[in-house]
Amino acid sequence: MRRALICLLVLACGCSEDAPPPPRELVLETAVGAEGVSADVAFEIPEGTRSITIVVQGADDALYALGAFALGDQAELVHLPAGAPGPAMQMTYEQEQIGQLAGDLYQSIRLGTFTHVYPYRPDQNVIAGTGFLRVASNRSGPVTVRILMPEDDGANVLPLNLYVVSDTLADPNTPEFRSEVTRLFAQANVVVTFNGVERIPGTALERITDFSEPQEAPTSMSAMLPGLVADRMATGLDIFFVEGLPAGVGGLALGTPGPPIRGSYYFGVVVRGGFPAAELARITAHEAGHFLALQHVLNRGISGRTYPDPLDDTTPGADNLMEGGTLLTPHQAFALSRSALLITP
Ligand SMILES: [Zn+2]
């Protein structure tokens, strides 16, 4: 119906017969009802779209995911089990500490702001046309849905903005660090560029003392780091080097995947400084890999159950950047290549 109306309007004003292409960024408002899902939210997917990134922004203490998602062929991809999704979302996030919603779409449930990037496997394709989605939550209330659909233009450059959140931490931006981060991403045909390093002294965030599973909360110390640089105009991904993280944590991504939206409290990754350059580079690449697209090859829930990533060519225990190693597989490279954070040279 809407298409017919647009055609009539175009004819009436004597313009070209071709309607303008739909916008590649949308901001839509909807609300989650008492049954735990929103109404259908329709959106136009332009031809030649690299990926669809859906960011749902809601209440800080509510869990969000997609209750339905369809591309231009209108085929629903989530297939949520019957009943309100809230209890199952809380169980996997809070008790199992995995945050993976049952259904056919691999998605990471998230507190406050949820992000999904499609496609995340090489056998998935973006189909242009009118798609739709529904937001699922354990709480009712309004949400804002941002949809980013960048052009499939071969963009493969990932700029990194390095921030040293410390008075004393050594500058991580050494040639050895840069060349190793560059080498790790080159495996996925991603060209990393460095926008330089900026020191941010005198904050109360030099030592991050809280950490939560499966991911950080909007009220965590880590999620306050992006606010330090929310006014910067830089493109690319923000990397925050801090003096301390909780024991055993070398770095953390503020999203897996994270929202590619500057100003979000989840925009960026955090790395503990002080490691030798090669290890600092490996941690940085691992966390940036999370932020763009990648899961651990295998996660283990509190129950002991294991949760593999959604890719077919990764192997638990093998040398891989998303375990303790450095290699990336072709399917991981594909997932990274879909990120809306990538720009053309
Ligand atoms: Zn990790």
Residues whose N, C-alpha, C, O or C-beta is under 5 A from the ligand:
A	BS01	ZN	none
